Amino acid sequence: MSTTDWLTPLQHILNCQVRFITFSLSDWKGLVQQADTSWAHDDNREKVTEGNRAANNGRTWIVVRVTGNAVEALEIEGELKPAEAELITWTLQWNQAQQQAVKPGTLSESESFALKLSEWIQQQLESEEPSYSIPDHLTAGGKLFAEMIPFLLVTEYTNGKQASYPELEKLLRSFLAEDILLIPLKNQEWLIWGPVSLLKEADSEFMDDEDEETVEDSLSSICHGLHEMLASEWIGECHLAVAHPVCPAKGIVETTVLLRETINLGRKFHVGTSIHLPWMLQLERLLNAIPEVQRSRYLEHALKRTELFVEAEMLATLETFFSLDCNVSETAKKLYIHRNTLLYRLDKLKQETGLDVRQFRDAVLVKIILLLYKVTKRN
């Protein structure tokens, strides 16, 4: 069990703020020297181990893990009773013993490192004052300072199959490259980092095209290919998001937040879609920030004008029309209907609502109505 799994319950039990904080070894020893009260497992104060505690100015710190010159500790706002402090120390020691109980060699070096990095990321996501730069002892010898392509994978487990780190890592290395980083986050959620060289490979596939491939197009192409492989060869139904290349050592926390938001918005506004791209969800992000009461009120007002918006045929027509950048000819081809049939439907919408989706202003309003309807009809 990760220590972050019980951080929130611990705050409720103690009725005070609890968070993770990282000290350098020298800073921790300095804190112990200045503390009103300090405890150690033995009489040697120079030895820093899991469970060591210090208290000063109404705060208590308890060591969770010591890695090299880094000391990770719980910082508790408030003085603890001796029994409370002993119980927390015992819990930390028990959790540490459970983690160390795994037989040596069971976890690969890459998985062991990924689990440490995962716990640090979770700590920052749950902290009120997160650190956005990975501590030096987790930067893999500088490897994470190079730009990489971030993906977030969320599985559905529709076939009951459980995820396996070695299995997924092997698949990703065969599809992306050997030089990948796989980080398990919450259950069913994986953060994947691929080499930026994938963009050049994707560009080379479109060298004969007249239109120059953009970074977004290349990322979308890679994401679709990766999703197809994962869905068919690994876990079945899953959601995948990708973002622009970034340096993991400096942007791993912010990127995780962005990708999680992207998948949440995609699943909320575009049911049935499995690929989610942040640059394609700008309007959805804006609408999601509007209070639900105001969104519902606007939609109710819009739908009073006509129910034509929500008829299956009109919904399919408008969805296709917007996905093809309001191109009448391409929309007609996609729907396998005559161009005049499409124009008839659009004219009918204009007559009943006063909105002509061939005009930019009206197209934006109709797009908003459709997005709000998707969310509202499921609530």
C-alpha positions in Angstrom: 0.0 0.0 0.0 1.4 3.4 -1.0 1.7 6.0 1.8 -0.4 8.4 -0.3 -3.3 6.0 -0.1 -3.9 6.8 3.6 -2.8 10.4 3.7 -6.3 11.9 3.4 -7.8 9.5 6.0 -5.0 10.4 8.4 -5.8 14.1 8.1 -9.5 13.4 9.0 -8.4 11.2 12.0 -6.0 13.8 13.3 -8.2 16.8 12.3 -5.2 18.7 11.0 -3.1 19.3 7.9 -0.8 16.5 6.9 1.5 16.6 3.8 4.7 15.2 2.5 7.9 17.1 2.5 11.4 16.3 1.3 14.6 17.4 3.2 18.2 17.0 2.4 20.0 14.8 4.9 21.8 17.8 6.4 18.6 19.9 6.7 16.9 17.0 8.5 19.7 16.7 11.0 19.6 20.5 11.5 15.9 20.3 12.2 16.4 17.5 14.8 19.1 19.7 16.5 16.7 22.6 16.8 13.6 20.5 17.7 11.8 20.9 21.0 11.4 17.1 21.0 13.0 14.4 18.9 12.9 10.6 18.9 15.2 8.0 17.3 15.3 4.2 17.2 18.5 4.2 19.1 20.8 6.6 20.9 22.7 7.5 17.8 21.1 10.7 16.6 23.3 10.7 13.5 21.5 7.7 12.1 18.4 8.7 10.2 15.9 5.9 9.6 12.2 5.4 8.8 10.1 6.4 11.8 12.4 9.0 13.2 10.4 11.9 14.6 11.0 15.6 15.5 8.6 18.3 16.8 9.0 22.0 16.9 6.8 25.1 17.0 3.6 23.1 16.9 4.7 20.9 14.0 5.7 17.3 13.9 7.8 15.5 11.3 8.0 11.7 10.9 10.5 10.2 8.4 8.8 8.0 5.8 11.8 7.1 3.6 15.5 7.8 3.4 17.0 7.6 -0.2 20.6 8.6 -0.6 20.8 12.2 0.7 17.0 12.8 0.6 14.7 12.4 3.6 11.0 12.1 2.8 8.8 12.9 5.8 5.3 13.6 6.9 4.7 17.1 8.1 1.8 17.3 10.6 0.4 20.7 11.6 -0.1 20.3 15.3 1.4 18.6 18.3 0.7 14.8 18.6 0.0 12.8 21.7 2.7 10.2 22.3 0.3 7.4 21.4 -0.6 9.0 18.1 3.0 9.5 17.2 3.8 5.9 18.1 0.9 4.6 16.0 1.9 6.6 12.9 5.5 5.5 13.3 4.4 1.9 13.6 2.2 2.3 10.5 5.0 3.7 8.5 7.4 0.9 9.6 4.8 -1.7 8.8 4.2 -0.3 5.3 7.9 -0.1 4.7 8.3 -3.8 5.8 5.5 -4.8 3.5 7.2 -3.1 0.5 10.6 -4.7 1.4 8.9 -8.1 1.8 8.9 -8.5 -2.0 11.6 -11.0 -2.9 14.7 -9.5 -4.4 14.7 -9.8 -8.2 10.9 -9.8 -8.4 10.8 -6.3 -9.7 12.9 -5.1 -12.6 15.1 -2.1 -12.1 12.9 0.0 -14.4 9.7 -1.0 -12.5 11.3 -0.4 -9.1 12.4 3.1 -10.2 9.0 3.8 -11.8 7.2 3.0 -8.5 9.4 5.4 -6.6 8.7 8.1 -9.2 5.0 7.3 -9.1 4.8 7.8 -5.4 6.6 11.1 -5.6 4.2 12.3 -8.4 1.2 11.3 -6.3 2.6 13.2 -3.3 2.9 16.4 -5.4 -0.6 16.0 -6.9 -2.1 15.7 -3.4 0.0 18.5 -1.9 -1.3 22.1 -1.5 2.2 23.3 -2.4 3.5 20.8 -4.9 7.1 20.8 -6.2 7.1 20.7 -10.0 10.8 19.6 -10.4 11.8 16.0 -9.8 14.3 15.7 -6.9 17.9 14.9 -8.1 17.8 11.3 -6.8 14.9 10.5 -9.1 16.2 12.0 -12.3 17.7 8.7 -13.5 21.2 10.2 -13.8 20.0 13.1 -15.9 18.1 11.0 -18.4 14.8 12.8 -17.6 16.3 16.2 -18.6 15.8 15.5 -22.3 12.5 16.3 -24.0 10.1 13.3 -24.3 6.6 12.7 -25.6 4.1 12.2 -22.7 1.0 9.9 -23.0 -1.6 9.0 -20.4 -3.3 5.6 -20.7 -6.5 4.8 -18.8 -7.7 1.2 -19.2 -11.3 0.0 -18.7 -10.6 -3.7 -18.0 -13.8 -4.7 -19.8 -12.5 -8.2 -20.3 -11.5 -8.6 -16.7 -7.8 -8.8 -17.5 -5.5 -7.0 -15.0 -2.6 -4.9 -16.2 1.0 -6.2 -15.9 3.9 -3.8 -15.8 6.4 -6.1 -17.6 3.8 -7.0 -20.3 2.9 -3.4 -21.0 6.5 -2.3 -20.9 7.5 -4.9 -23.4 4.7 -3.9 -25.8 5.5 -0.2 -25.6 9.2 -0.9 -26.3 8.3 -2.9 -29.4 6.0 -0.1 -30.7 7.6 3.1 -29.5 11.3 2.4 -28.8 13.5 0.8 -26.2 14.1 4.1 -24.6 10.7 4.6 -22.9 9.6 5.3 -19.4 6.4 3.7 -18.0 5.0 5.0 -14.7 2.0 3.4 -13.0 -0.2 6.0 -11.3 -3.6 5.2 -9.9 -5.3 1.9 -10.6 -5.9 1.5 -14.4 -3.8 4.6 -15.1 -0.4 4.7 -16.7 1.9 7.6 -17.6 4.1 6.8 -20.6 7.1 8.8 -21.9 8.4 8.1 -25.4 11.4 9.5 -27.2 11.0 12.7 -29.2 12.6 11.0 -32.2 9.2 9.4 -32.8 8.1 12.7 -34.3 10.7 12.5 -37.0 9.6 8.9 -37.8 6.0 10.1 -38.1 7.0 13.0 -40.4 8.9 10.7 -42.7 5.7 8.7 -43.4 4.1 11.9 -44.8 7.1 13.2 -46.8 5.2 12.8 -50.1 2.2 14.7 -48.9 1.7 18.2 -50.3 0.7 19.7 -46.9 3.5 19.9 -44.3 2.8 17.7 -41.3 2.4 19.7 -38.1 3.6 18.6 -34.7 0.0 18.1 -33.6 -0.7 15.9 -36.7 2.3 13.8 -35.9 1.4 13.4 -32.3 -2.1 12.5 -33.2 -0.9 9.9 -35.7 1.4 8.3 -33.1 -1.4 8.3 -30.5 -3.8 6.6 -32.9 -1.3 3.9 -33.8 -0.4 3.3 -30.1 -4.1 3.1 -29.2 -4.8 0.6 -31.9 -1.9 -1.6 -30.8 -2.9 -1.5 -27.1 -6.6 -2.1 -27.8 -6.0 -5.1 -30.0 -2.9 -6.7 -28.4 -3.1 -5.9 -24.8 -6.0 -4.7 -22.6 -8.9 -4.0 -24.9 -10.9 -0.8 -24.4 -8.8 2.1 -23.2 -8.4 5.9 -23.4 -5.2 7.6 -24.5 -4.1 11.2 -24.4 -0.9 12.8 -25.7 0.7 16.2 -25.2 3.5 18.2 -26.7 7.1 17.1 -25.9 8.4 18.3 -22.5 11.3 17.7 -20.2 10.0 15.2 -17.5 12.4 16.5 -14.9 10.8 19.9 -15.0 7.2 19.3 -16.2 6.1 15.8 -15.2 3.6 17.0 -12.5 2.0 19.7 -14.7 1.9 17.3 -17.7 0.1 14.7 -15.6 -2.5 17.2 -14.6 -3.0 18.3 -18.2 -3.4 14.8 -19.5 -5.8 13.8 -16.8 -7.9 16.8 -17.5 -7.8 16.0 -21.2 -9.1 12.5 -20.8 -11.7 13.7 -18.3 -13.0 16.3 -20.8 -12.9 13.9 -23.7 -14.9 11.3 -21.9 -17.3 13.9 -20.6 -18.0 15.7 -23.9 -17.2 13.1 -26.5 -18.6 9.7 -25.4 -17.4 6.9 -27.6 -14.1 8.6 -28.4 -10.9 7.0 -27.1 -8.2 9.4 -28.4 -8.1 12.7 -26.6 -5.9 15.6 -27.7 -5.6 18.7 -25.5 -5.4 21.2 -28.4 -8.7 19.9 -29.7 -10.6 20.4 -26.4 -10.1 24.2 -25.9 -13.9 25.0 -26.1 -14.7 22.0 -23.9 -12.3 23.2 -21.3 -13.9 26.6 -21.3 -17.4 25.3 -21.0 -16.4 22.9 -18.2 -15.3 25.9 -16.2 -18.8 27.5 -16.3 -20.9 26.5 -13.3 -23.3 23.7 -14.1 -26.4 25.7 -13.2 -25.5 28.4 -15.8 -24.8 25.7 -18.4 -28.1 24.0 -17.8 -30.0 27.3 -17.9 -28.4 28.3 -21.3 -29.2 24.8 -22.8 -32.8 24.9 -21.6 -33.2 28.3 -23.2 -31.7 27.1 -26.5 -33.7 23.9 -26.7 -37.0 25.8 -26.1 -36.5 27.2 -29.6 -36.6 23.8 -31.2 -36.1 20.1 -30.6 -34.5 19.8 -34.0 -31.1 20.1 -32.4 -31.4 16.7 -30.8 -33.0 14.6 -33.6 -30.6 11.7 -34.4 -30.4 12.6 -38.1 -29.6 16.3 -37.4 -27.1 15.4 -34.6 -25.2 13.1 -37.0 -25.3 15.8 -39.7 -24.0 18.6 -37.5 -21.3 16.4 -35.9 -19.9 15.4 -39.3 -20.2 19.0 -40.6 -18.2 20.4 -37.7 -15.6 17.6 -37.8 -14.9 18.5 -41.4 -14.5 22.2 -40.7 -17.9 23.1 -42.0 -17.1 21.9 -45.5 -20.4 21.2 -47.3 -19.0 19.0 -50.1 -16.9 16.8 -47.8 -19.7 16.4 -45.3 -22.1 15.2 -48.0 -19.5 12.6 -49.2 -18.9 11.5 -45.6 -22.7 11.1 -45.0 -23.2 9.4 -48.4 -25.9 11.9 -49.3 -26.4 14.4 -52.2 -25.1 17.9 -51.6 -28.5 19.3 -52.0 -29.9 17.0 -49.3 -27.3 18.4 -46.9 -28.1 22.0 -47.9 -31.8 21.2 -47.3 -31.1 20.0 -43.7 -29.0 23.1 -42.9 -31.6 25.4 -44.3 -34.3 23.6 -42.2 -32.2 24.2 -39.1 -31.8 27.9 -40.1 -35.6 28.3 -40.6 -36.5 26.8 -37.2 -33.7 28.2 -35.1 -32.5 31.3 -36.9 -29.0 29.9 -36.8 -27.1 29.3 -40.0 -24.1 27.0 -39.3 -22.5 28.1 -42.5 -21.8 31.4 -40.7 -19.0 31.4 -38.2 -20.9 33.1 -35.4 -23.9 30.8 -35.6 -21.7 27.7 -36.0 -20.0 28.5 -32.7 -23.4 28.8 -30.9 -24.7 25.5 -32.4 -21.4 23.8 -31.4 -21.8 25.0 -27.8 -25.4 23.8 -27.7 -24.4 20.3 -28.9 -21.6 20.0 -26.4 -23.8 21.1 -23.5 -26.5 18.7 -24.6 -24.1 15.8 -24.6 -23.2 16.5 -21.0 -26.7 17.3 -19.8 -28.5 14.3 -21.3 -26.4 11.9 -19.3 -26.9 13.7 -15.9 
